Amino acid sequence: MDDGDLFIERPVRVKLDPVELPGGSRSRVDCEKCGEGINQGRERRIEGRVLCRPCAGEGYYEELRGA
């Protein structure tokens, strides 16, 4: 199938924060719970601890246990 049959092209504007632009990491810290490296100021500070988003309860997925 031709791309033109599968996709519609439209001009768009995407708003990005400077930390989301490509390039080297400007900052990096480790999550105090799981040890995962956190780039670009995406860490969360909760009760004095530095946490990644999933450990702070803000993950975009949910782990299925026993599946």
PLY file of the C-alpha trace (Angstrom):
ply
format ascii 1.0
element vertex 67
property float x
property float y
property float z
element edge 66
property int vertex1
property int vertex2
end_header
0.00 0.00 0.00
1.19 3.49 -0.77
1.93 5.86 2.14
-0.67 8.28 0.76
-3.34 5.59 1.24
-2.29 5.00 4.85
-1.52 8.47 6.16
-2.88 12.00 5.99
-0.28 14.77 6.09
-1.18 17.96 7.91
0.99 20.83 9.14
1.21 20.97 12.94
3.00 22.88 15.67
4.46 20.91 18.57
5.19 22.70 21.84
8.26 21.31 23.57
10.03 22.40 26.70
13.76 22.98 26.17
14.50 19.88 28.30
12.66 17.73 25.75
14.80 18.81 22.80
17.34 16.34 21.44
20.89 16.53 22.65
23.01 15.55 25.57
21.59 15.23 29.03
21.72 18.50 30.93
21.17 16.85 34.30
21.00 13.32 35.67
20.17 12.00 39.13
19.35 8.54 40.45
15.99 7.51 41.90
16.44 6.82 45.61
13.93 3.94 45.48
14.74 1.91 42.34
18.12 3.36 41.30
16.96 4.27 37.78
18.75 7.24 36.21
16.50 10.27 35.72
17.40 12.79 33.01
16.50 16.40 32.32
14.90 17.41 35.62
12.08 14.88 35.37
12.61 13.70 38.94
10.01 14.20 41.64
10.88 15.23 45.20
8.56 13.61 47.70
9.09 13.74 51.46
12.72 14.70 50.93
13.46 11.82 48.53
14.35 12.05 44.83
12.12 9.64 42.88
11.52 8.78 39.25
7.98 9.30 38.01
6.91 5.63 38.28
8.19 5.40 41.89
6.36 8.66 42.64
3.12 7.08 41.38
3.16 8.91 38.03
4.09 6.05 35.70
2.49 5.78 32.28
2.12 2.01 32.68
1.01 -0.40 35.36
2.98 -3.58 36.00
0.80 -6.70 35.87
1.78 -9.13 38.57
1.05 -12.82 38.29
0.03 -12.55 34.65
0 1
1 2
2 3
3 4
4 5
5 6
6 7
7 8
8 9
9 10
10 11
11 12
12 13
13 14
14 15
15 16
16 17
17 18
18 19
19 20
20 21
21 22
22 23
23 24
24 25
25 26
26 27
27 28
28 29
29 30
30 31
31 32
32 33
33 34
34 35
35 36
36 37
37 38
38 39
39 40
40 41
41 42
42 43
43 44
44 45
45 46
46 47
47 48
48 49
49 50
50 51
51 52
52 53
53 54
54 55
55 56
56 57
57 58
58 59
59 60
60 61
61 62
62 63
63 64
64 65
65 66
